Amino acid sequence: MGMIGAVIDGFKAEVSFVMAGPYQNKGYMTEALKALIEIIFRNRSMYRVWGTCDVNNEASAKVMIKCGMR
């Protein structure tokens, strides 16, 4: 179906995700990323979550924006 993860480095976390084609555009990854970000920020010392995506991958960019990333 897909995967999501975070690499923690001190006060910050880098998130990454991938979703198989048949499961895209159903809101699954947005829900998963929102939950992951919430879990990361439960640790009071964390203050930055970041990730990158290909500028041509509009779907991934939309997921990140929906989750409050800019």
N, C-alpha and C positions, 0 to 999 in steps of 0.2 A: 504494500500500500504506500509506504513512504517512511521517512525517518526525520527526527528532529533531535537536536542536541545543543549543548553549550559547553564552551571551554572557559573555565574560570581562571582569571589571572589577577590575583589581589583584589582590587576594588571593582573590577570590570569583568564583563562576560561577553564573549562573542557567540552569537547564535547562528545556527545553520539548519537548513531544512531542504528536503526534496520530496516531491510527491509524484507517484506514478500517474501517467496520463488519464486512465479511466476514473481516477478519484479527484482530479483537479476540478476547480470551480464549484465545489460543493460546500465550502466553508470549513472543511476539516482542519486545514493547516492554520487558518486564522484562529480557530478555537484552540488548537494545540499551542501555537506561539503565544497567545495571550496567557494561557495557563503557565507556560514555562517562564515568561517574563515575571508573572506574579510570584512564582516560586523563588526566582532569583532575588527579587527585591525584598523578600521576607528576611533575608540576611541584611541587617541594618548597615553593614559596612560596604555593601554594594551600592554604587551610584551611577554606573554606566552599563548599558546593554547596547551592543552594536552588532551589525552584520552588513554584508555587502551583497549586491546582486548585479548581474549583467544588465547594462542599461537597456538592452533589447528584450529583457524578460519582464514584461509589464505585469504579469500575474504575480511574480514574486515581489515586485515593488509594491503592488497593491496590498498584498498580505502584510508587509512590513508597515505600510502607512496605516492600515486599519488597526494595527496593534500599537499605534502611537509613536512609531519610529519616523524619523524624518531624514 
